[in-house]
Amino acid sequence: MYNKLSLGFGVALVTAVGSVSAANVSLEDYVSLVLEQNSELAYQRLDVDIASEAITLSQQEFDTRFTASATRTDTFVKNTTTEKLQRQSYAEYSAVDDNINIGFEKKVRFGTSLALSYDIQRANNSLQTVAGEDETEISSYVGISVVQPLLKNFGSENNTFAYEAARLDSEKSRYDFQSRASNIAREAVANYFDVQKTFHILNSRKSAVETAEKLLEDAQVLVQQGRLSEYDKLDIRATLAQRKAEFSIADQEYRMSVNRLQRLLPDPIDPTIIDRDTLPKISPLSVSLDDAYSIALTTRPDLANAHLQLKKEKIIKRSVENENNPELNLVISYGGNGLEENEGDSLQDALDGKYRTWSAGLEFSMPLGSDSRSSARRSAALKQQQSEIALSVLQRQVRSDLMQSYDIVQQVYSQLQQYKEILSGHKQRLEIDREKALQGNISYMELMRRRDLLNNIREKFIQNLFNYQKAKYEFFYHQGALLDQVSS
């Protein structure tokens, strides 16, 4: 889902919304445009990338490290108080030691630490008499050392805690992104259907005003012919004023819905490119409540985040407990020594391994009990309990939200079917009444009232039609399938 959100939205939109002359923008096109251009979502998409980089950063302790050092020690001593040196006529002693160390260190994920080192030391000693006497020695050492933990799963647990925590944080950031995208898509769907609904109602009110104006013109003729009273004419005039007021309200609601439609985009779009003319098809839900809940348990990003948070708290708890366990390390080193008057011969001696140095031993450490360590363990255990409770509460809340939205969908669908039948019956009755009016069997005013009643029922049908669409997509949202529905 993350790849779809981050990469799949901008492809088909250039032709879809690139100009006013483009084809009518569908719901899927509009939602895709919002998710691609929404600034808040773009900001949160960067959080996903940052969390992904944190996984690599958590492994930096396993990178190979190069070490190097160089020191010089110059020693000069006047030996006037040493009787032995005085008897041998050695009056002064001086030494210059140059030390160079080069090494590589590597820590692997299963706990072992390796170190490869090369040491070279140049010692220049001078015992000065009248004639003077100098000695130069070069010693070399090439060796390897290994530290292998024997407890805590051979040290692997210490090395995996940071990585697992970073990996879980990365997954949580992806679900946070998906959750925010779902919320924005939810708002975009509602705005899109509101524009369609208010546009159809606006056209219905406009038609009602035009019909009332035509009736008023006809009424003036009928009054002159004596076929309509002045009272009925005033009634038609009042009806026209009411229809104009209702049209003004519908126009205001349409403008407000357009503003909400454009609020989710950085740049406004022409609302005329929205597909406002096509009425959505009426189709019942194709999933049962139990199946929807089963799907929600695996697709809801907030539920996935709650599971990940519980896993993270368990890792933190194990890490805290692990810090209080004793450590036992096996330490082994092996190397070759060289001692000559020049660097090349000294290094060759060390590499030949003729003069070897090796050691093996154990290192043991154990933290002593303290209030702070006990408090850390208790805190980690309590946080794990909190996560378990939060997950259980969220699962119940998801089921409750699904049940409520499912009932709303079924209720609105039932009302929609009823209005559909009522609308069909009133259309047929209006045709019959129109024939009766031409024959003079019913009054002109009665025919007008029947027409107004039909318009009111049509408006309620349109409102219920779009309310049903919004209720369906709200159900998809609680199911965790909204993004799939608007991208299919």
Secondary structure as UniProt FT lines:
FT   HELIX           2..7
FT   HELIX           13..17
FT   TURN            20..21
FT   HELIX           27..37
FT   HELIX           39..57
FT   TURN            58..59
FT   HELIX           60..62
FT   STRAND          65..78
FT   TURN            80..81
FT   HELIX           83..87
FT   TURN            88..89
FT   STRAND          92..107
FT   TURN            109..110
FT   STRAND          113..128
FT   STRAND          133..149
FT   TURN            152..155
FT   HELIX           156..224
FT   TURN            225..226
FT   HELIX           230..263
FT   HELIX           271..273
FT   HELIX           289..299
FT   HELIX           301..323
FT   STRAND          327..340
FT   HELIX           343..352
FT   STRAND          356..365
FT   HELIX           371..439
FT   HELIX           444..479
FT   HELIX           482..487
//
